[in-house]
Amino acid sequence: MPGAIQSLSRAAAILRLLAGGERRLGLSEVATGLGLAKGTAHGILRTLQQEGFVEQDPDSGKYQLGAELLRLGQSYLDVHELRARALVWADDLARAAGETVYLGVLHQRGVLVVHHVFRPDDSRQVLEVGSMQPLHATALGKVLLAYDPVARGELGDGPWEAFTPRTVTEPAALDAQCALVRERGWADAVEETWEGVASVAALIQDRRRNPVGAVCVSGAVETVCEGGAVRPSLVASVRTAARAISRDLGAHRF
């Protein structure tokens, strides 16, 4: 059997060292702790930083684990399992709401639709499983941005693309919306990606209360909204579905 690749073994050792402490570590501490030359440790740290696995504090110059590890750590929850757990609840939600239902997960700089339940009428519709939705302009995306720091990091600093005159493109405005999402527990997007379309979404969590996806109802503004705001009954239905899916994934506290 081939031997271990030394550089990968050292990188893994650095990650374990950073994971084992309660504080940031400087270059000298990392090198001394693992018996490495400073130049070797610095080269590995720099590579890990470029890949997002390590972050460096700009003031102290010390290192800590990066957000990319959080994303990878959450990948133990297979997307197919998430979809399987959500099937019944998504179908029930579509019937109750009379609208389209999407299940989405973070994927790079957008939201990947992993399940799509058609609006329960006879209109012609196109299956959108596998399509991408923007983080900053959809209810699904705003929920993920509000609760998942990896999502916010993926989005970048802005300004972002304006799909309609109502699209939020500036960081300050979007951060304020995310704070509101956390306060009330749901997100909406009214004509921010597509004119005439509104949506409302809520967060799905796993047994560790990590954000693993979101579920949303989407439809015409005149049916989703009432008096310029999303109908409270739809908000309640979406939040109930999100809680039910989360419970099936092992989450018990909300």
C-alpha positions in Angstrom: 0.0 0.0 0.0 1.4 3.4 -0.9 2.6 5.6 2.0 0.9 8.8 3.1 1.6 12.1 1.3 3.6 14.1 3.7 2.2 17.5 2.8 -1.4 16.3 3.2 -0.5 14.7 6.5 1.0 17.9 7.8 -2.0 19.9 6.6 -4.3 17.5 8.4 -2.2 17.9 11.6 -2.4 21.7 11.4 -6.2 21.5 11.1 -6.4 19.2 14.1 -4.1 21.5 16.1 -6.3 24.5 15.3 -9.5 22.6 16.1 -8.1 21.5 19.4 -7.6 24.9 21.0 -9.9 27.6 22.2 -7.9 30.4 20.7 -6.1 31.5 17.5 -2.6 30.3 17.0 0.4 32.2 15.6 2.8 30.8 13.0 5.4 30.1 15.6 2.9 28.2 17.8 1.8 26.1 14.9 5.4 25.3 13.8 6.5 24.5 17.4 3.4 22.5 18.2 4.0 20.2 15.2 7.8 20.2 15.0 7.8 21.9 11.6 10.1 24.6 10.2 8.4 28.0 10.1 8.7 28.1 6.3 7.0 24.8 5.9 4.2 25.7 8.3 3.7 29.0 6.6 3.4 27.5 3.2 0.8 25.0 4.3 -1.1 27.6 6.2 -1.1 29.9 3.2 -2.5 27.1 1.0 -5.2 26.2 3.5 -6.1 29.9 3.8 -6.5 30.2 0.0 -8.8 27.2 0.0 -10.9 28.6 2.8 -10.0 26.0 5.4 -8.0 28.5 7.5 -8.6 32.2 8.3 -6.0 34.7 9.5 -6.9 37.5 11.8 -5.8 40.7 10.1 -4.9 42.4 13.4 -3.0 39.7 15.3 -1.9 37.6 12.3 -3.0 34.5 14.1 -4.8 31.6 12.4 -8.1 29.8 13.1 -10.3 27.3 11.2 -12.1 28.7 8.2 -15.7 28.7 7.1 -15.1 26.1 4.3 -14.7 23.4 7.0 -18.2 24.2 8.3 -19.6 23.7 4.9 -17.8 20.4 4.5 -18.8 19.3 8.0 -22.4 19.8 7.2 -22.2 17.6 4.1 -22.7 14.5 6.1 -26.3 15.2 5.6 -26.8 13.9 2.1 -29.1 16.0 -0.1 -31.0 12.9 -1.0 -31.8 12.3 2.6 -33.0 15.9 3.1 -35.2 15.5 0.0 -36.6 12.2 1.2 -37.5 13.6 4.6 -39.2 16.6 3.0 -41.3 14.8 0.3 -44.5 14.3 2.3 -44.3 17.7 4.0 -43.6 19.5 0.7 -46.6 17.8 -1.0 -48.9 18.7 1.9 -47.6 22.3 1.8 -48.3 22.7 -1.9 -51.8 21.3 -1.5 -52.6 23.5 1.5 -51.1 26.7 -0.1 -52.3 26.0 -3.6 -48.9 27.2 -4.8 -45.5 26.0 -6.0 -43.1 24.6 -3.3 -39.3 24.5 -3.5 -36.7 22.9 -1.3 -33.3 24.5 -1.6 -29.8 24.1 -0.3 -26.7 26.3 -0.4 -24.5 25.6 -3.4 -21.5 27.8 -4.0 -22.9 31.3 -4.6 -26.5 30.4 -5.0 -29.4 28.2 -3.9 -29.7 24.8 -5.6 -33.3 23.6 -6.0 -33.3 19.9 -4.9 -37.1 19.4 -4.8 -40.0 21.0 -6.6 -43.7 20.4 -6.1 -45.9 21.8 -8.9 -48.7 24.2 -8.1 -51.8 21.9 -7.8 -53.7 23.1 -10.8 -53.9 22.2 -14.5 -51.5 24.9 -15.7 -48.4 24.0 -17.7 -45.3 24.0 -15.4 -41.6 23.1 -15.9 -39.7 21.0 -13.4 -37.0 23.2 -11.8 -35.0 20.6 -9.8 -31.3 21.3 -10.4 -31.8 25.0 -11.2 -30.1 27.7 -9.3 -31.7 30.7 -7.6 -29.8 33.8 -6.4 -29.0 34.1 -2.7 -29.7 37.9 -2.4 -33.0 38.0 -4.3 -35.1 35.0 -3.2 -36.8 34.0 0.0 -34.8 30.7 0.0 -31.6 32.6 -0.3 -32.3 35.2 2.3 -33.1 32.4 4.9 -29.8 30.8 4.2 -28.0 34.1 4.4 -29.6 35.0 7.7 -28.6 31.7 9.4 -25.6 30.3 7.6 -22.3 32.3 7.8 -20.9 30.2 4.9 -23.7 31.5 2.7 -22.9 35.1 3.5 -19.3 34.4 2.8 -20.1 32.9 -0.6 -22.2 35.9 -1.6 -19.3 38.3 -1.3 -19.3 42.1 -0.7 -21.7 43.3 -3.4 -23.2 45.2 -4.9 -25.1 42.4 -6.6 -27.1 42.0 -9.7 -30.4 43.7 -9.9 -33.0 41.4 -11.5 -35.9 43.9 -11.0 -36.2 47.4 -9.6 -37.0 45.8 -6.2 -33.9 43.7 -6.0 -31.7 44.5 -3.0 -28.2 45.0 -4.2 -26.4 46.8 -1.4 -24.8 44.9 1.6 -26.2 47.2 4.3 -29.8 46.8 3.1 -29.4 43.0 2.7 -27.9 42.6 6.2 -30.8 44.6 7.6 -33.2 42.2 5.9 -31.3 39.2 7.3 -31.5 40.6 10.8 -35.3 40.9 10.3 -35.4 37.3 9.1 -33.7 36.1 12.3 -36.1 38.2 14.4 -39.3 36.8 12.9 -38.2 33.4 11.7 -39.0 33.6 8.0 -38.1 35.5 4.8 -40.0 36.9 1.8 -39.1 38.2 -1.6 -41.7 40.1 -3.5 -40.9 40.7 -7.2 -37.1 40.7 -6.4 -36.1 38.1 -8.9 -39.1 37.9 -11.2 -41.7 40.5 -11.7 -45.2 39.4 -10.6 -43.8 36.6 -8.4 -43.6 36.5 -4.6 -42.2 33.8 -2.2 -41.9 33.1 1.5 -39.4 30.6 3.1 -38.3 29.2 6.4 -35.2 27.4 7.6 -34.6 23.7 7.9 -32.2 22.5 10.6 -30.6 19.2 11.4 -30.2 17.5 14.8 -27.3 19.8 15.7 -29.4 22.8 14.7 -27.2 23.5 11.8 -28.9 25.2 8.8 -29.1 22.6 6.0 -31.7 24.0 3.7 -34.9 26.0 3.3 -38.4 25.4 2.1 -40.6 28.0 0.4 -43.9 28.7 -1.2 -43.8 30.7 -4.5 -46.6 32.1 -6.6 -48.2 35.1 -8.2 -48.1 38.3 -6.1 -51.9 38.6 -6.1 -52.3 35.1 -4.5 -49.3 35.0 -2.2 -49.7 38.6 -0.9 -52.5 40.5 0.6 -52.4 44.3 1.2 -48.8 44.4 0.0 -47.5 41.7 2.4 -47.3 38.0 2.4 -50.5 36.4 3.7 -50.1 35.3 7.3 -51.6 31.9 6.6 -48.9 31.1 4.1 -46.2 32.2 6.5 -47.7 29.9 9.2 -47.9 27.0 6.7 -44.3 27.4 5.5 -42.9 27.6 9.1 -44.9 24.6 10.1 -43.5 22.6 7.2 -39.9 23.7 8.0 -40.3 22.6 11.6 -41.8 19.3 10.6 -38.9 18.5 8.2 -36.4 19.7 10.8 -38.0 17.3 13.4 -37.7 14.4 10.9 -34.0 15.3 10.6 -33.6 15.0 14.4 -34.0 18.7 15.5 -36.2 19.0 18.5 -35.8 22.6 19.6 -36.9 25.7 17.7 
